[in-house]
Amino acid sequence: MSDTTKIAASSVSTGNIHIDPTGFVKLGTQLPTLANVLAQAIKELGLALSKTQQRTLLLYLDQLLLWNKAYNLTAITDPVEALIKHVIDCLAIITHLPPGSLLDIGTGAGLPAVIIAICQPERSCTALDSNQKKIRFIKQISSELGLSNVQPIASRIEAHKASYDVVTSRAFASLIDFVDSAQPRLADGGYLCAMKGKAPSDEELQALDDNWQIKTIKLNVPRLHDSRHLIELSHKNV
């Protein structure tokens, strides 16, 4: 039995989460399974999300898969896998984020910017990417989901001039590259928050140690067996 089948069997048997299927296109008969997987992950992560927010997260997933081919949004096409590796993966950082305005660099399909915006409607989230098609998708989905706190911007980071309390990204392979690109956009007293798979190497940390206070947070992402970390950096007081 595959992992997806196991999840489906265990989730359907609980039968305790109901999501109105109106408006869903791609999730179809998998919606009850996905709703239960999401609800359990939210509980494990200690998040307080309303049923409306949970439905909005699933609607985002539905639209992500629906428009994937047109906008080239993700290589993952299985709904359960996409829920875990995209939505739940981003949910795992929510409780660790400092407060304030947020910029997500290289946001792609809006990960994590749109997920954060759904979970924290009081936070202003700017989703930045140089790919015009992906920004058009975020504009479309933000409008459809009523996310007034999302500002999608098609631009390279070098051309963007505003400052933010928090700067996030999933897109950078190198922590040093992320810091170099993100620090000009950081407000005084702000934080850089890099989503990473493996923890940074000692070499990367040493290269940043003179100027940055670095906190490595090991994330436990429900149903995901891969390594995940959030690296939080703030300027050292000089």
Buried (B, 14 or more C-beta within 10 A) or exposed (E): EEEBEEBBEEBEEEEEBEBEEEEBEBBEEBBBBBBBBBBBBBEBBEBEBEEEBBBBBBBBBBBBBBBBEEBBBBEBEEBBBBBBBBBBBBBBBBEEBEEBBBBBBBBBBBBBBBBBBBBBBEBBBBBBBBBEEBBBBBBBBBEEBEBEBBBBBBEEBEEBEEEBBBBBBBBBEEBBEBBEBBBEBBBEEBBBBBBBEEBBEEEBBEBBEEEBEBEBBEBEBBBBEEEBBBBBBBBEEE
